[in-house]
């Protein structure tokens, strides 16, 4: 997921946030794909929305690790083994 961030009052994007789940098959490859997609979008001709503040925007990378997925998987595994 790519989230565009802008400073209040400006109509141009000056930062972007790339968010990937740790459960993704290859999180680093997904960050690379998102970064390439953003770069292509930023430098396309003619310029379409969004309008970029500068060619060197701030980039924030967030890897989300949902511990409830693991807890739920443990519960399902232990529950199914107790039934057998």
Helices and strands as residue ranges (DSSP letters): E 2-5, E 15-21, H 27-42, E 58-64, H 67-83
